[in-house]
Structure formats: C-alpha cells, structure tokens
Amino acid sequence: MTAGLAGFAGADAGRGWFPADAERHRRDVPRYCPGCAVPLSLADGGQGLVTEYWTGADRVFVCYCGACGWSGDIVLAGRVIGHEAAE
C-alpha cells in the first residue's frame, strides 16, 4: 500500500471521516424525482434508486425513478453563475 493510501485507510478504520461523509449523503441526497415529484427512496414509498459518486470536487447523484422512468445526474454545486438574456 502506498503511503498516501495508508492514511486514508487508517481514517476509515477509526471511523474518522466516514460518519461525517455518511451524514452529508443523508442530508444532501435528492428525495424526489425531478420529472414527476414522486419520492425516490423506498423508505418513503418511492420506486427509485440514488447513488453518489465524486468527480473532482463535485458530488454527483445518479438517479432513477421507477414511477416515470426518469434518469439523470444531479450535481451539487457550491456556486452557480448564470446569465441574463439580451433584451
């Protein structure tokens, strides 16, 4: 094991970073389908599936709704920059 991974594995063994990461996931996970507004969680009576992965600093939730068939990615953003349409 490389030295960089040794510290990472040690943190998990002591549950150092895992509880905080799991809490952030529970807090931020999408709860409703963007297509039909049905709950995604089976615990809430939904028929969906949500999983989280990371790409760089972005947290991405891959979602599927069994009620309407919608699927897509929801990316959490720390900052959004938009524009105004020209008049």
Phi and psi restraints in degrees (value plus and minus 20) as a CYANA .aco file:
   2 THR   PHI     -96.2   -56.2
   2 THR   PSI     141.6   181.6
   3 ALA   PHI     -82.6   -42.6
   3 ALA   PSI     -56.5   -16.5
   4 GLY   PHI     -84.8   -44.8
   4 GLY   PSI     -58.3   -18.3
   5 LEU   PHI     -99.2   -59.2
   5 LEU   PSI     -43.9    -3.9
   6 ALA   PHI     -82.2   -42.2
   6 ALA   PSI     -61.6   -21.6
   7 GLY   PHI     -86.8   -46.8
   7 GLY   PSI     -56.7   -16.7
   8 PHE   PHI     -86.0   -46.0
   8 PHE   PSI     -66.9   -26.9
   9 ALA   PHI     -84.4   -44.4
   9 ALA   PSI     -57.0   -17.0
  10 GLY   PHI     -85.3   -45.3
  10 GLY   PSI     -55.3   -15.3
  11 ALA   PHI     -85.4   -45.4
  11 ALA   PSI     -61.1   -21.1
  12 ASP   PHI     -88.2   -48.2
  12 ASP   PSI     -58.5   -18.5
  13 ALA   PHI     -80.9   -40.9
  13 ALA   PSI     -54.5   -14.5
  14 GLY   PHI    -113.5   -73.5
  14 GLY   PSI     -13.0    27.0
  15 ARG   PHI      39.7    79.7
  15 ARG   PSI       7.7    47.7
  16 GLY   PHI     -80.3   -40.3
  16 GLY   PSI     -78.5   -38.5
  17 TRP   PHI    -115.8   -75.8
  17 TRP   PSI     -39.6     0.4
  18 PHE   PHI     -83.8   -43.8
  18 PHE   PSI     -68.0   -28.0
  19 PRO   PHI     -78.7   -38.7
  19 PRO   PSI     -61.3   -21.3
  20 ALA   PHI     -87.0   -47.0
  20 ALA   PSI     -59.6   -19.6
  21 ASP   PHI     -86.6   -46.6
  21 ASP   PSI     -62.1   -22.1
  22 ALA   PHI     -84.2   -44.2
  22 ALA   PSI     -58.3   -18.3
  23 GLU   PHI     -86.2   -46.2
  23 GLU   PSI     -62.2   -22.2
  24 ARG   PHI     -80.7   -40.7
  24 ARG   PSI     -59.8   -19.8
  25 HIS   PHI     -83.1   -43.1
  25 HIS   PSI     -67.5   -27.5
  26 ARG   PHI     -81.1   -41.1
  26 ARG   PSI     -57.6   -17.6
  27 ARG   PHI     -91.8   -51.8
  27 ARG   PSI     -58.8   -18.8
  28 ASP   PHI    -119.5   -79.5
  28 ASP   PSI     -32.5     7.5
  29 VAL   PHI     -80.4   -40.4
  29 VAL   PSI     115.7   155.7
  30 PRO   PHI     -80.5   -40.5
  30 PRO   PSI     113.3   153.3
  31 ARG   PHI    -120.2   -80.2
  31 ARG   PSI     -43.8    -3.8
  32 TYR   PHI    -149.1  -109.1
  32 TYR   PSI     129.6   169.6
  33 CYS   PHI     -88.5   -48.5
  33 CYS   PSI     110.1   150.1
  34 PRO   PHI     -87.2   -47.2
  34 PRO   PSI     -39.8     0.2
  35 GLY   PHI    -105.5   -65.5
  35 GLY   PSI     -59.5   -19.5
  36 CYS   PHI    -153.0  -113.0
  36 CYS   PSI     -21.7    18.3
  37 ALA   PHI      48.3    88.3
  37 ALA   PSI      -6.1    33.9
  38 VAL   PHI     -96.7   -56.7
  38 VAL   PSI     122.9   162.9
  39 PRO   PHI     -77.2   -37.2
  39 PRO   PSI     120.5   160.5
  40 LEU   PHI    -106.4   -66.4
  40 LEU   PSI     -52.4   -12.4
  41 SER   PHI     -93.2   -53.2
  41 SER   PSI     115.5   155.5
  42 LEU   PHI     -80.9   -40.9
  42 LEU   PSI     -54.7   -14.7
  43 ALA   PHI     -84.9   -44.9
  43 ALA   PSI     -44.4    -4.4
  44 ASP   PHI    -118.7   -78.7
  44 ASP   PSI      -7.5    32.5
  45 GLY   PHI      68.0   108.0
  45 GLY   PSI     -12.5    27.5
  46 GLY   PHI    -103.8   -63.8
  46 GLY   PSI     157.0   197.0
  47 GLN   PHI    -146.3  -106.3
  47 GLN   PSI       9.4    49.4
  48 GLY   PHI    -125.8   -85.8
  48 GLY   PSI     159.7   199.7
  49 LEU   PHI    -164.0  -124.0
  49 LEU   PSI     111.1   151.1
  50 VAL   PHI    -154.6  -114.6
  50 VAL   PSI     111.2   151.2
  51 THR   PHI    -153.8  -113.8
  51 THR   PSI     133.4   173.4
  52 GLU   PHI    -136.2   -96.2
  52 GLU   PSI     120.3   160.3
  53 TYR   PHI    -162.0  -122.0
  53 TYR   PSI     149.7   189.7
  54 TRP   PHI    -141.4  -101.4
  54 TRP   PSI     121.3   161.3
  55 THR   PHI    -152.8  -112.8
  55 THR   PSI      86.9   126.9
  56 GLY   PHI      44.7    84.7
  56 GLY   PSI    -148.2  -108.2
  57 ALA   PHI    -110.1   -70.1
  57 ALA   PSI     -25.8    14.2
  58 ASP   PHI    -103.9   -63.9
  58 ASP   PSI     121.0   161.0
  59 ARG   PHI    -124.0   -84.0
  59 ARG   PSI     105.1   145.1
  60 VAL   PHI    -138.1   -98.1
  60 VAL   PSI     108.2   148.2
  61 PHE   PHI    -125.8   -85.8
  61 PHE   PSI      97.7   137.7
  62 VAL   PHI    -110.1   -70.1
  62 VAL   PSI     103.8   143.8
  63 CYS   PHI    -142.5  -102.5
  63 CYS   PSI     127.3   167.3
  64 TYR   PHI    -159.7  -119.7
  64 TYR   PSI     113.5   153.5
  65 CYS   PHI    -130.6   -90.6
  65 CYS   PSI      97.4   137.4
  66 GLY   PHI     -94.1   -54.1
  66 GLY   PSI     -38.3     1.7
  67 ALA   PHI     -94.3   -54.3
  67 ALA   PSI     -63.7   -23.7
  68 CYS   PHI    -136.8   -96.8
  68 CYS   PSI     -30.3     9.7
  69 GLY   PHI      67.2   107.2
  69 GLY   PSI     -17.0    23.0
  70 TRP   PHI     -86.8   -46.8
  70 TRP   PSI     120.3   160.3
  71 SER   PHI    -163.3  -123.3
  71 SER   PSI     128.5   168.5
  72 GLY   PHI     154.1   194.1
  72 GLY   PSI     157.7   197.7
  73 ASP   PHI    -123.9   -83.9
  73 ASP   PSI     119.3   159.3
  74 ILE   PHI    -137.6   -97.6
  74 ILE   PSI      99.2   139.2
  75 VAL   PHI    -126.6   -86.6
  75 VAL   PSI     105.2   145.2
  76 LEU   PHI     -98.4   -58.4
  76 LEU   PSI     114.1   154.1
  77 ALA   PHI    -144.7  -104.7
  77 ALA   PSI     116.0   156.0
  78 GLY   PHI     -94.6   -54.6
  78 GLY   PSI     -45.2    -5.2
  79 ARG   PHI    -173.0  -133.0
  79 ARG   PSI     117.0   157.0
  80 VAL   PHI    -141.2  -101.2
  80 VAL   PSI     109.7   149.7
  81 ILE   PHI    -132.4   -92.4
  81 ILE   PSI     100.9   140.9
  82 GLY   PHI    -133.6   -93.6
  82 GLY   PSI    -191.3  -151.3
  83 HIS   PHI    -163.1  -123.1
  83 HIS   PSI     140.2   180.2
  84 GLU   PHI    -123.1   -83.1
  84 GLU   PSI     122.6   162.6
  85 ALA   PHI     -87.2   -47.2
  85 ALA   PSI     125.2   165.2
  86 ALA   PHI     -89.0   -49.0
  86 ALA   PSI     124.3   164.3
